[in-house]
Amino acid sequence: MGPRWGAVTRSSSSAANMVGQDPESPRPATSPSGQAAIPEDEISRLVETMMNLEVKVFALEAEMGLNSELEDCRQVIQELAGAFRVSNAPIVAHDAGARLQIPESKAYGGPRDAKEVENFLFDMEQYFLAANVEDEARKVSTATMYLTGDAKLW
């Protein structure tokens, strides 16, 4: 959208000739109706202002186009986010009766055999992983339920 008013910019002599005044005359020109004509510098200023406004309108139109494209992108992102949430949903049903059965660990009675202690600790870690227990305090309280005899006294 370029300037459409290029025909308005004329030299001072042609503007003076248009209103019927001698270009060399120091008096302001008057129109046939008797009103004073607009000075050439005022016309130039108005034309420049109009061209600046046209540039700004062009920039605003371009920005509005970008805003519309941005809104389209936002809609696509929302659609993709919805699809992503659906694809990340657990496959297992959330039914309370559909819980996974985790075999319980064997109780530890307290023999001071390194192999027995190591097996007990390994079994407890596997149990915690399967039961999704992450809190350390809960792990300790659960593990103490599987201690018997002298091991409970420690």
C-alpha positions in Angstrom: 0.0 0.0 0.0 2.2 2.8 -1.2 1.4 6.5 -1.1 -1.5 7.4 -3.2 -1.2 11.2 -2.9 2.0 11.7 -5.0 0.0 13.9 -7.4 -0.6 16.4 -4.6 3.1 17.3 -4.2 3.8 20.0 -6.7 6.4 22.7 -6.9 5.4 26.1 -5.5 5.1 27.5 -9.0 2.7 24.9 -10.2 0.6 25.3 -7.0 0.6 29.0 -7.5 -0.4 28.6 -11.1 -3.3 26.3 -10.1 -4.9 29.0 -8.0 -4.1 31.7 -10.6 -1.3 33.5 -8.8 2.1 34.6 -10.0 4.7 32.3 -8.5 6.9 35.3 -7.8 4.2 37.2 -5.9 4.8 37.7 -2.2 1.1 37.8 -1.4 -0.7 34.6 -0.6 -2.8 33.3 -3.4 -6.5 33.4 -3.2 -9.0 30.9 -4.7 -11.6 32.1 -7.1 -14.1 32.2 -4.2 -11.9 34.8 -2.5 -10.4 32.5 0.3 -6.7 32.3 0.9 -5.0 29.3 -0.7 -3.0 26.7 1.4 0.7 27.6 1.4 3.0 25.1 -0.4 4.9 24.2 2.8 1.6 23.4 4.5 0.7 21.1 1.6 4.1 19.4 1.8 3.6 18.9 5.6 0.2 17.5 5.1 1.3 15.2 2.4 4.2 14.0 4.5 1.9 13.4 7.5 -0.5 11.5 5.2 2.3 9.3 3.9 3.5 8.6 7.5 -0.1 7.6 8.4 -0.3 5.3 5.4 3.0 3.6 6.5 1.5 3.2 10.0 -1.7 1.8 8.6 0.3 -0.7 6.5 2.3 -1.7 9.6 -0.9 -2.2 11.6 -2.4 -4.3 8.9 0.7 -6.5 8.8 0.6 -6.7 12.6 -3.0 -7.7 12.5 -2.1 -10.5 10.1 0.6 -11.7 12.5 -1.9 -11.6 15.4 -4.3 -13.8 13.4 -1.4 -16.2 12.6 -0.5 -16.2 16.3 -4.0 -17.1 17.3 -4.0 -20.0 14.7 -0.7 -21.2 16.3 -2.2 -21.0 19.8 -5.2 -23.2 18.7 -2.8 -25.8 17.1 -0.8 -25.8 20.4 -3.9 -26.4 22.4 -5.0 -29.2 20.2 -1.6 -30.8 20.4 -1.5 -30.4 24.2 -4.9 -32.1 24.4 -3.6 -35.0 22.2 -0.5 -35.2 24.3 -2.5 -35.5 27.5 -4.6 -38.2 26.0 -1.5 -40.1 24.8 0.1 -39.8 28.3 -2.9 -41.1 30.1 -2.3 -44.4 31.9 -3.4 -47.4 29.9 -4.5 -49.3 33.1 -8.0 -48.6 34.2 -8.4 -46.5 37.3 -10.8 -49.0 38.9 -10.0 -49.6 42.5 -10.5 -53.3 42.0 -7.8 -53.4 39.2 -4.9 -52.8 41.6 -1.8 -54.8 41.1 -1.2 -57.6 43.6 2.3 -57.3 45.1 3.8 -60.3 46.9 4.8 -59.4 50.4 8.4 -59.8 51.5 9.5 -62.5 53.9 10.0 -61.5 57.5 13.5 -61.2 58.9 14.0 -62.9 62.3 17.4 -61.4 63.3 20.1 -63.9 62.4 23.4 -62.0 62.0 24.1 -63.5 58.7 25.2 -60.9 56.1 23.6 -62.9 53.2 20.2 -63.0 55.1 20.3 -59.2 55.8 21.3 -58.4 52.2 18.4 -60.6 50.9 15.9 -59.0 53.2 17.0 -55.5 52.2 16.9 -56.4 48.5 13.4 -57.9 48.9 12.2 -54.8 50.7 13.6 -52.5 48.0 11.8 -54.5 45.3 8.6 -54.4 47.3 8.9 -50.6 47.7 9.5 -50.2 43.9 6.5 -52.4 43.0 4.2 -50.6 45.6 5.5 -47.2 44.4 6.6 -46.2 48.0 8.9 -43.1 47.7 8.7 -41.6 51.2 11.6 -42.7 53.3 9.6 -42.5 56.6 7.0 -44.7 55.1 9.6 -47.2 53.9 11.1 -47.4 57.4 7.7 -47.9 59.1 6.8 -50.5 56.5 10.1 -52.4 56.8 9.8 -52.6 60.6 6.5 -54.5 60.1 8.6 -57.3 58.5 11.0 -57.6 61.4 10.5 -60.4 64.0 12.2 -61.7 67.1 15.5 -60.1 68.0 15.5 -57.9 64.9 12.6 -56.0 66.3 14.6 -55.1 69.3 17.4 -53.4 67.4 
